[in-house]
Amino acid sequence: MNDVFLDDIVGSGQPEPGRRGTRRDGRKERERARKARRRRSFAALAISLLVVAGLVVVVWQFLLPSLGNLSVATPAAEDYPGPGLGSVEVTIPAGATGAQMGSLLEESGVVLTAKAFTRAFTDNPDAAGIQPGTYRLLQKIPAADAVNALLNPENRVQTKVTIPEGYRLEQILQKLSSVTTISEDDFREAMKDTEATGLPAEAGGNYEGWLFPATYTFEPGTAPVEMIKEMVAKTMSVLDAHKVAEGDRERVLIMASLVEREARTSEDRAKVARAIMNRLDIDMALKIDASVAYGLNKSGADLTLADLKVDTPYNLYVHTGLPPSPIASPGDDSISAVLNPADGPWLFWVTVNLDTGETKFATTNAEHEKNVAELRAWQAAHSGDSSGG
């Protein structure tokens, strides 16, 4: 081992001049490196936050609006808030369930969904009372309002026709046409199909007397044949209610039509019915002016003495017995009078006051002439026309 080597060993344990400053410089360098790394980390974090914020803005402005239209993202509305607008006619068929009504109302734009209506129908204890028919309703209304609207009869769209007792067929068709705007020719065409209208065979194709006087309600679009059918069916139901045998129906209607045109009160109808039967029993001419007028297609007020001599099947001065068909549509009261006539020997009757309809009955011709004289006195004072048998 030489001296140089020893010097190196010995000298290695002593600090050389300038070595301490070198270490301080290293520490400073490392500190600057750490600070530089921290600055780079903060910058990267800031950039990342800016990128995330930008993505949030993009999603908010562009992506969420499109997702909002998806039922998965936002539940769809089931009901309109109201109050509604416009109007539409909706026909509820007989036997329709709440769900079926809801589908019809949804299709018509009344409610937003059938589901909402079905729920409102179930929640309303009165909903079962909704009647079939056509309704005029607001569109875009809450389902609960739609249920209430269907329960309100004022929303029903109907045509009402009232046929008075004693109207002739011609008058009935005129009335039907004036109210429904369907022409009389269309009604006559429909009446040709007696099977479709239900006119019984004993009527011989003649509807006179078979269209019952009452108030009828027809839904929009009801065909003429259906209207006539309903009126015939009403007559049949009344006769059935009175237990009139099929073979007697036409005769009862004929007699009831004469009673209808000759009397005003229930009491007088029962007496006129009896007087007609009493005359028929002895083969005595009925001499009813209303029948003569019918055969001539005239008003009873327009009859003349010459008309009483015109030979028609309906001239009950010329012919004995009943006319060949009813001369008007009798009401229930007149039908009941024929089936339950009053007891009495009367053969004559005459209306002595044409304003009040007061009618007097007689058994002998002498009594009848006195009553006729009373009528003539009234006519002289009031300038009227006679009516009697």
C-alpha positions in Angstrom: 0.0 0.0 0.0 1.6 3.3 -1.0 1.3 6.6 0.6 -1.1 7.9 -2.0 -3.6 5.2 -1.3 -3.4 6.0 2.4 -3.9 9.6 1.8 -7.0 8.9 -0.1 -8.4 6.7 2.7 -7.6 9.2 5.3 -8.7 12.1 3.3 -12.1 10.4 2.5 -13.4 11.1 6.0 -12.8 14.8 5.8 -15.0 17.3 3.9 -13.3 18.8 1.0 -13.5 22.5 0.6 -16.9 23.5 -1.4 -18.7 20.2 -0.8 -21.3 21.7 1.7 -22.4 24.2 -0.8 -23.0 21.5 -3.3 -25.5 19.7 -1.1 -27.4 22.9 -0.4 -27.7 23.4 -4.1 -29.1 19.9 -4.6 -31.8 20.4 -2.0 -32.9 23.6 -3.8 -33.0 21.8 -7.1 -35.2 19.1 -5.6 -37.5 21.7 -4.1 -37.9 23.5 -7.4 -38.7 20.1 -9.0 -41.4 19.4 -6.5 -43.0 22.8 -6.9 -42.9 22.3 -10.7 -44.7 18.9 -10.3 -47.3 20.5 -8.1 -47.9 23.3 -10.6 -48.3 20.7 -13.4 -50.8 18.7 -11.2 -52.9 21.7 -10.5 -52.9 22.7 -14.1 -54.0 19.1 -15.1 -56.7 19.2 -12.5 -58.0 22.5 -13.7 -58.0 21.4 -17.3 -59.9 18.2 -16.2 -62.5 20.3 -14.4 -63.0 22.5 -17.4 -63.5 19.5 -19.6 -66.0 18.0 -17.2 -67.8 21.3 -16.9 -68.0 21.5 -20.7 -69.4 18.1 -21.0 -72.1 19.0 -18.4 -73.0 22.0 -20.4 -73.3 19.9 -23.6 -75.4 17.3 -21.9 -77.7 20.0 -20.3 -78.2 21.9 -23.5 -78.4 19.2 -26.1 -78.8 15.7 -24.7 -81.3 16.2 -21.9 -84.0 17.8 -24.1 -84.0 14.9 -26.5 -84.1 12.4 -23.6 -87.0 14.3 -22.1 -89.2 13.0 -25.0 -88.5 9.4 -23.9 -91.1 7.9 -21.6 -88.2 6.1 -19.9 -86.7 9.4 -18.8 -89.9 11.4 -18.1 -93.4 9.8 -17.4 -95.9 10.8 -20.1 -99.0 12.8 -19.0 -102.3 10.8 -18.8 -104.8 13.6 -18.3 -105.6 17.0 -19.6 -105.6 19.8 -17.0 -108.6 21.5 -18.6 -110.7 23.6 -19.0 -111.3 22.3 -22.5 -112.1 23.8 -25.9 -114.2 23.3 -29.0 -116.7 20.5 -29.1 -117.3 17.1 -30.7 -120.2 14.6 -30.8 -119.5 11.2 -29.4 -121.9 8.2 -29.5 -121.9 5.9 -26.5 -123.3 2.5 -27.6 -125.6 0.5 -25.3 -123.7 -1.8 -22.9 -120.3 0.0 -23.3 -117.9 -0.4 -20.4 -115.9 2.4 -18.9 -112.8 1.2 -20.8 -114.7 1.2 -24.1 -116.1 4.7 -23.4 -112.6 5.8 -22.6 -111.3 4.5 -26.0 -114.0 6.4 -27.8 -113.4 9.6 -25.9 -109.6 9.3 -26.5 -110.1 8.8 -30.2 -112.4 11.9 -30.3 -109.9 14.1 -28.4 -112.2 14.5 -25.4 -109.7 12.9 -22.9 -106.0 12.5 -23.2 -105.9 8.8 -22.4 -108.5 6.0 -22.1 -106.6 4.9 -18.9 -107.4 8.2 -17.2 -111.1 8.0 -18.1 -111.3 4.4 -16.9 -109.8 5.5 -13.6 -112.2 8.4 -13.3 -115.1 6.2 -14.3 -114.2 3.7 -11.5 -113.9 6.5 -8.9 -117.3 8.0 -9.7 -120.1 6.0 -8.0 -122.7 7.5 -10.4 -120.8 6.5 -13.6 -122.8 3.3 -14.0 -125.8 5.6 -14.8 -124.3 6.9 -18.1 -126.9 6.3 -20.8 -126.2 5.2 -24.3 -126.6 7.9 -26.9 -124.9 10.8 -28.7 -123.3 13.5 -26.6 -121.9 16.9 -27.5 -118.7 17.3 -25.3 -115.8 19.7 -24.9 -112.4 18.4 -26.1 -109.3 18.3 -24.1 -110.9 18.1 -20.7 -110.0 16.2 -17.5 -111.2 12.6 -17.4 -113.3 13.3 -14.3 -115.1 16.2 -16.1 -115.8 13.9 -19.0 -117.6 11.4 -16.7 -119.7 14.2 -15.3 -120.5 15.5 -18.8 -121.8 12.1 -19.8 -124.0 12.1 -16.7 -125.5 15.4 -17.6 -128.7 14.9 -19.8 -128.3 18.4 -21.2 -125.3 17.2 -23.2 -127.4 14.6 -25.0 -127.9 15.3 -28.7 -131.4 14.1 -29.5 -134.4 14.9 -31.7 -137.7 14.9 -29.8 -141.0 14.6 -31.7 -144.4 14.8 -30.1 -147.3 13.3 -32.0 -150.7 14.5 -30.5 -153.6 12.1 -30.1 -156.0 12.1 -33.0 -153.4 13.0 -35.7 -154.0 11.5 -39.1 -151.1 9.7 -40.9 -150.6 12.7 -43.2 -150.3 15.0 -40.2 -147.9 12.6 -38.5 -145.6 12.5 -41.5 -145.6 16.3 -41.8 -144.7 16.6 -38.1 -141.9 14.0 -38.4 -140.5 15.7 -41.5 -140.6 19.2 -39.9 -138.7 18.2 -36.8 -136.2 15.6 -38.2 -135.7 17.4 -41.6 -136.2 14.0 -43.3 -138.6 14.4 -46.2 -142.0 12.9 -46.2 -141.1 11.0 -49.3 -138.3 9.3 -47.5 -140.7 8.2 -44.7 -143.1 6.9 -47.3 -140.4 5.0 -49.0 -139.4 3.4 -45.7 -143.0 2.5 -45.0 -143.1 0.3 -48.1 -141.1 -2.3 -46.2 -143.8 -3.4 -43.7 -141.6 -6.3 -42.5 -138.9 -3.8 -41.5 -141.3 -1.5 -39.8 -143.1 -4.3 -38.0 -146.6 -3.3 -39.3 -148.8 -6.3 -38.6 -150.6 -8.1 -41.4 -154.1 -7.2 -40.1 -153.3 -3.5 -40.9 -153.4 -4.4 -44.6 -150.4 -2.2 -45.4 -152.2 0.9 -44.0 -150.3 2.7 -41.2 -153.3 4.8 -40.3 -153.9 4.4 -36.6 -150.8 2.3 -36.1 -148.3 5.1 -35.3 -149.0 5.7 -31.6 -149.3 9.3 -30.4 -146.5 10.0 -27.9 -143.3 11.9 -27.5 -140.4 10.1 -29.2 -136.7 10.7 -28.8 -134.4 9.9 -31.7 -130.7 9.8 -31.8 -128.8 11.6 -34.6 -128.7 9.5 -37.7 -131.8 7.4 -36.9 -133.1 6.1 -40.2 -136.8 6.8 -41.2 -137.6 3.0 -41.1 -136.4 2.9 -37.5 -138.6 5.8 -36.5 -141.7 4.3 -38.0 -140.8 0.9 -36.5 -140.6 2.5 -33.0 -144.0 4.1 -33.4 -145.6 0.9 -34.6 -144.0 -1.0 -31.8 -145.4 1.5 -29.3 -148.9 0.8 -30.6 -148.3 -2.9 -30.3 -147.1 -2.6 -26.7 -150.1 -0.5 -25.7 -152.5 -3.1 -27.2 -150.6 -5.9 -25.5 -150.7 -4.1 -22.2 -154.5 -4.0 -22.6 -154.5 -7.7 -23.5 -156.1 -7.1 -26.9 -156.1 -10.3 -29.0 -154.3 -10.3 -32.3 -157.5 -10.7 -34.2 -159.1 -7.8 -32.5 -156.4 -5.2 -32.8 -157.5 -3.5 -36.0 -161.1 -3.3 -34.9 -160.2 -1.8 -31.5 -158.0 0.8 -33.2 -160.8 1.7 -35.7 -163.3 2.2 -32.9 -160.8 4.0 -30.7 -159.9 6.4 -33.5 -163.6 7.3 -33.9 -163.8 7.9 -30.1 -160.6 10.0 -30.2 -162.1 12.3 -32.8 -165.6 12.6 -31.1 -164.8 13.1 -27.4 -162.4 15.2 -25.3 -162.7 13.9 -21.7 -162.3 10.4 -20.4 -165.9 10.3 -19.2 -167.2 11.3 -22.6 -164.9 8.8 -24.4 -166.4 5.9 -22.4 -169.9 7.1 -23.2 -169.2 7.6 -26.9 -167.7 4.1 -27.1 -170.8 2.7 -25.6 -173.1 4.7 -28.0 -171.1 3.4 -31.0 -171.5 -0.2 -29.7 -175.2 0.3 -29.1 -175.6 1.5 -32.7 -173.6 -1.3 -34.1 -175.7 -3.8 -32.2 -178.8 -2.6 -34.0 -177.2 -2.1 -37.3 -177.7 1.7 -37.1 -175.5 4.0 -39.2 -172.9 5.7 -37.0 -173.2 9.1 -38.8 -169.8 10.3 -37.6 -168.7 13.5 -39.4 -165.1 12.9 -38.7 -165.1 9.7 -40.7 -166.8 11.4 -43.6 -164.2 14.2 -43.5 -161.4 11.6 -43.5 -162.8 9.8 -46.6 -162.8 13.2 -48.4 -159.4 14.2 -47.0 -161.0 17.3 -45.5 -161.1 18.9 -42.2 -164.3 18.3 -40.2 -164.8 22.0 -39.9 -165.0 22.2 -43.8 -167.7 19.6 -44.2 -170.9 20.6 -46.1 -174.3 19.0 -46.3 -173.4 17.9 -49.8 -170.3 16.1 -48.4 -172.6 13.9 -46.3 -174.0 12.4 -49.5 -170.7 11.6 -51.2 -170.3 7.9 -51.3 -167.0 6.8 -49.9 -166.2 3.8 -47.7 -165.8 6.2 -44.8 -169.2 7.9 -45.2 -170.9 6.6 -42.1 -174.1 8.3 -43.1 -174.3 6.1 -46.2 -172.8 2.9 -44.8 -173.5 1.0 -41.6 -170.8 -0.6 -39.6 -167.3 0.6 -39.0 -165.0 2.3 -41.6 -162.5 0.1 -43.3 -159.5 1.5 -41.3 -158.8 3.8 -38.4 -159.3 7.5 -39.2 -156.6 8.7 -36.8 -154.1 7.6 -34.2 -156.0 7.0 -30.9 -154.3 7.5 -27.6 -154.3 5.1 -24.6 -157.4 6.8 -23.1 -159.5 6.1 -26.2 -158.3 2.6 -26.5 -159.2 2.0 -22.8 -162.6 3.5 -23.4 -163.3 1.0 -26.2 -162.2 -1.8 -24.0 -164.1 -0.5 -21.0 -167.1 1.4 -22.2 -169.5 3.1 -19.8 -172.8 1.4 -19.1 -175.8 3.2 -20.7 -178.5 3.0 -23.4 -177.2 6.0 -25.4 -177.5 6.1 -29.2 -176.9 9.8 -29.8 -174.3 12.4 -28.7 -173.6 15.9 -29.7 -171.1 18.5 -28.6 -173.2 21.5 -27.5 -170.2 23.8 -26.7 -167.4 23.7 -29.3 -165.1 25.7 -27.0 -165.3 23.6 -24.0 -166.2 20.3 -25.7 -169.2 19.8 -23.5 -171.1 16.8 -25.0 -174.6 15.6 -24.3 -176.0 12.1 -24.8 -179.5 10.9 -25.6 -181.4 7.7 -26.0 -184.2 8.9 -28.2 -184.2 11.0 -31.2 -186.5 13.6 -29.5 -183.9 14.0 -26.8 -181.2 14.3 -29.3 -183.0 17.0 -31.3 -183.2 19.1 -28.1 -179.5 18.8 -27.7 -178.9 19.7 -31.3 -181.1 22.8 -30.8 -178.8 23.8 -28.0 -175.8 23.4 -30.3 -177.5 25.5 -32.9 -178.1 28.3 -30.4 -174.4 28.2 -29.4 -173.4 28.3 -33.0 -175.6 31.3 -33.6 -173.9 33.1 -30.7 -170.4 32.0 -31.6 -170.5 31.3 -35.3 -169.2 27.7 -35.1 -169.8 24.3 -36.7 -171.6 21.3 -35.4 -170.0 18.0 -34.3 -172.0 15.0 -33.3 -173.4 11.6 -34.1 
